[in-house]
């Protein structure tokens, strides 16, 4: 029996999560179906909505890939930022994605016009909305509902468009995070949609490659994509907020991995291994296997044996999911 979402997502265990949503109907989510009908424009719907929601929620996008019948996102929940928002900030953000309520609109116009009881209601609503604005389930709900409504209207039909709920995996350490991001970024290559990462449309890696290329031009020094969670560099004391790798290291890693998993070079190992693999203490053969089979090999928790045991205890699991695969691939 599936576990409730609250038992699968715990910010005390990790702020990083891999989410997958799959289309339930035979009709394509995007791309071109067997009859030659193109739904390619729907991929742009999802990308635009996802990046917009990231600007509203206290949730950062580490990686994403939008394919023909499913989507992948790697998300980071920024709880500290959400907890530091003022009441006004929370309400303004919530109004960007919902109608709010009459009291919240009156509060923004003139808080002094509300009586004490009305202010209490506004404060209670704002605290509830604050929690929702750092809730992955709410982000995925709004993203998927908006896509389903537009697609159903376009197809002139009704009913479910997505499976009952999205799948999530908790990424417990840097090894799991790097492997999952590479798995997501290389999805179009494994699916045969693109030959190289920088040609993978509707993916985070394409945006990062384009930004890195433009940063090499005069007067363009910033390599970070504003809508995506930035790379902060190698783990160290006083590390700024961001992914615990350097952008150049990650792009090199994805490029090397993509070349190594091509069909005519499956399993081939390049002579020069990316330095980041050595820092993360991941065997190169295990890495290639992980980045091709990440979703199927792990259930809810992904990380080293120590991290899985720690998270399982925190979440109250009777058993430790994925422990055997962790021992083989990440220990």
Residue pairs with C-beta under 8 A, 6 or more apart in sequence:
2 165
3 300
5 137
5 165
5 168
7 315
7 316
8 168
8 170
8 300
8 315
9 17
9 136
9 137
9 168
9 170
10 170
10 311
10 314
10 315
11 77
11 79
11 134
12 314
13 170
13 172
13 310
13 311
13 314
13 315
14 170
14 171
14 172
14 303
14 311
15 76
15 77
15 78
15 79
16 62
16 74
16 75
16 76
16 170
16 171
16 172
16 176
16 177
17 74
17 75
17 77
17 136
17 168
17 169
17 170
17 171
18 72
18 73
18 74
18 75
18 168
18 169
18 171
18 180
18 184
18 294
18 295
18 302
19 72
19 73
19 74
19 75
19 136
19 140
19 166
19 167
19 168
20 70
20 71
20 72
20 166
20 167
20 168
20 295
21 70
21 71
21 140
21 143
21 144
21 162
21 163
21 166
21 167
22 69
22 70
22 162
22 163
22 167
23 29
23 69
23 70
23 161
23 162
23 163
24 160
24 161
24 162
24 163
25 159
25 160
25 161
27 33
27 39
27 151
27 155
28 37
28 39
28 68
28 69
29 39
29 42
29 43
29 67
29 68
29 69
29 70
29 71
29 147
29 151
30 39
30 40
30 41
30 42
30 43
30 46
30 66
30 67
30 68
30 202
31 38
31 39
31 40
31 43
31 67
31 68
31 69
32 38
32 39
32 40
33 39
42 147
42 150
42 151
43 66
43 201
43 202
44 202
45 146
45 147
45 150
46 66
46 71
46 143
46 147
46 202
47 64
47 66
47 202
49 142
49 143
49 146
49 147
50 61
50 64
50 73
50 143
51 61
51 227
53 59
53 97
53 139
53 142
53 143
54 60
54 61
54 227
54 228
55 227
56 93
56 96
56 97
56 133
57 93
57 133
57 134
57 138
57 139
58 77
58 78
58 79
58 81
58 82
58 85
58 133
58 134
59 75
59 76
59 77
59 78
59 134
59 136
59 139
60 75
60 76
60 77
60 78
60 228
60 229
61 73
61 74
61 75
61 76
61 204
61 227
61 228
61 229
62 74
62 75
62 76
62 177
62 181
62 204
62 228
62 229
62 243
63 72
63 73
63 74
63 180
63 181
63 184
63 185
63 203
63 204
63 205
63 228
64 71
64 72
64 73
64 74
64 184
64 203
64 204
65 71
65 72
65 184
65 185
65 187
65 188
65 200
65 202
65 203
65 204
65 205
66 72
66 202
66 203
67 187
67 188
67 191
67 193
68 191
68 193
72 183
72 184
72 187
73 140
73 184
74 171
74 177
74 180
74 181
74 184
75 136
75 139
76 229
77 134
77 136
78 134
78 241
79 134
82 130
82 133
82 134
83 130
85 93
85 130
85 133
87 122
87 123
87 126
88 108
90 126
90 127
90 129
90 130
90 133
91 100
91 104
91 107
91 108
91 122
91 125
91 126
91 129
92 108
93 129
93 133
94 100
94 104
94 126
94 129
94 132
94 133
95 104
95 105
95 108
97 142
101 125
103 114
103 118
103 121
103 122
103 125
104 122
104 125
104 126
106 113
106 114
106 118
107 114
107 119
107 122
111 119
114 122
132 138
136 168
140 166
144 161
144 162
144 166
147 161
147 162
148 160
148 161
148 162
151 161
152 158
152 159
152 161
167 295
168 300
169 180
169 295
169 298
169 299
169 300
169 301
169 302
170 300
170 301
170 302
170 303
170 311
171 177
171 180
171 302
171 303
172 301
172 302
172 303
172 304
172 307
172 308
172 310
172 311
173 303
173 304
173 307
174 235
174 244
174 245
174 280
175 280
175 281
175 282
175 303
175 304
175 330
176 302
176 303
176 307
176 330
177 243
177 244
178 245
178 250
178 253
178 276
178 280
178 282
179 282
179 287
179 290
179 291
179 294
179 302
180 294
180 302
181 243
181 250
182 253
182 254
182 257
182 291
183 290
183 291
183 292
183 294
183 295
184 203
184 204
185 197
185 200
185 203
185 204
185 205
185 254
186 197
186 205
186 254
186 257
186 258
186 261
186 291
187 200
187 203
188 194
188 200
188 201
188 203
189 195
189 196
189 197
189 200
189 258
189 261
189 262
190 261
190 292
193 200
193 201
194 200
194 201
196 255
196 258
197 203
197 205
197 206
197 209
197 251
197 254
197 255
197 258
198 205
198 206
198 209
198 210
198 213
199 206
200 206
204 225
204 228
205 251
205 254
207 225
207 227
207 228
208 225
208 228
208 247
208 250
208 251
209 251
211 222
211 223
211 224
211 225
212 223
212 247
212 248
212 251
214 220
215 221
215 222
215 223
223 231
223 247
224 230
224 231
224 247
229 242
229 243
230 241
230 242
230 243
231 242
231 243
231 245
231 246
231 247
231 250
232 239
232 240
232 241
232 242
232 243
232 244
233 239
233 240
233 242
233 244
233 245
233 246
234 244
234 245
234 246
234 249
234 279
235 244
243 250
245 276
246 276
249 274
249 275
249 276
250 276
252 274
252 276
253 274
253 276
253 277
256 270
256 272
256 273
256 274
257 287
257 288
257 291
259 265
259 270
260 267
260 268
260 269
260 270
260 288
261 288
261 291
261 292
267 285
267 288
269 284
269 285
269 288
273 284
277 284
277 287
282 290
282 330
286 328
286 329
286 330
289 297
289 329
290 297
290 329
290 330
294 302
297 322
297 325
297 329
298 321
298 322
298 325
298 326
299 321
299 322
300 321
300 322
301 307
301 308
301 311
301 312
301 320
301 321
301 322
302 308
302 322
302 326
303 311
303 326
303 330
304 326
304 330
304 331
305 323
305 326
305 327
305 330
305 331
308 320
308 321
308 322
308 323
308 326
309 320
309 323
312 319
312 320
312 321
